[in-house]
Amino acid sequence: MKKIMIMVAIIAIASTKLTFAQSKTDVAFNQLLTAYYDVKNALATDKMDVAKEKVKALSAKVDAIPHKDLPATQHTLWMEQAKIIKAKAAELAAGKDIKAQRKSFESISSAMIKTIRNIPFNSGTVYVQHCPMAKASWLNEKENIENPYYGSMMFDCGDVAETIKSK
């Protein structure tokens, strides 16, 4: 009986540690998602300088992901996407005009979409939206279209291509 109690305690401790590690990772990914939305919102409202500042926060959130806690396949995927996000974030921050920033954001969005489809972490519903004019997609925290690729020129151009429910 004593052995069974010890085994149950060990299993409880191990699963608590896994749950804690996963929730810490989820929190970090959700902070990354919020930082991404900040960049998207700046571009959707034609605020080039705000986008430059917000993308620095996005880059810092990439670095803050406790990726070692991820299962092997998710870890590999994250490392690939993180590299893309960081490179394109630096490019966006150095962008001389909003058109160049939006081009960099397109690659950031592709990496974020791939990440959220393969690493379920989102605490809220995420909408994958697509602009047929830009031939590009992005993530949005709202169902209403807020096009970061054309901003005020075509703020509501696009559609919801996919809805990713919270985990």
Sequence and secondary structure as in RCSB ss.txt:
>XXXX:A:sequence
MKKIMIMVAIIAIASTKLTFAQSKTDVAFNQLLTAYYDVKNALATDKMDVAKEKVKALSAKVDAIPHKDLPATQH
TLWMEQAKIIKAKAAELAAGKDIKAQRKSFESISSAMIKTIRNIPFNSGTVYVQHCPMAKASWLNEKENIENPYY
GSMMFDCGDVAETIKSK
>XXXX:A:secstr
 HHHHHHHHHHHHHHHHHHHHHHHHHHHHHHHHHHHHHHHHHHHTT HHHHHHHHHHHHHHHHT  GGGS HHHH
HHHHHHHHHHHHHHHHHHT SSHHHHHHHHHHHHHHHHHHHHHS   SS EEEEEETTTTEEEEESSSS   TTT
GGGSTT  EEEEEE   
